[in-house]
Amino acid sequence: MMEFIRVREVRVVPPYTLWLRMSDGAEGFVDLTQRLHGPVFGPLNDAALFAQVALDDIAYTVCWPNGADLAPEYLREHLSSGTTGRVAEHPAP
């Protein structure tokens, strides 16, 4: 049976980057700077609003008070370890 990817932990790395730990054990950064446009994501250019990111217990991903959210699969695909641009793989506990 295929296991769905879920976000297990999130931290804000100012100004518009998230550090994430995924259910498959991978962890790393997703820079959302270029993604923050349009009616849903544009308001997240307000650093105070961006910093209010939370985990959605139903969708198992990140969300913001204005209703913005991102699919965990999108986040996993764009995960990098930072300056190297590689995903940091860690075995699931």
LINHU-V561477 format. One line per field, one symbol per residue. ss: DSSP state (H for helix, E for strand, C for the rest). A space follows every 10 residues. Layout:
ss->???
//
This chain:
ss->CCCCCCEEEE EEECCCEEEE EECCCCEEEE ECHHHCCHHH HHHHHCHHHH CCCEEECCCC EEECCCCCEE CHHHHHHCCE CCCCCCCECC CCC
//
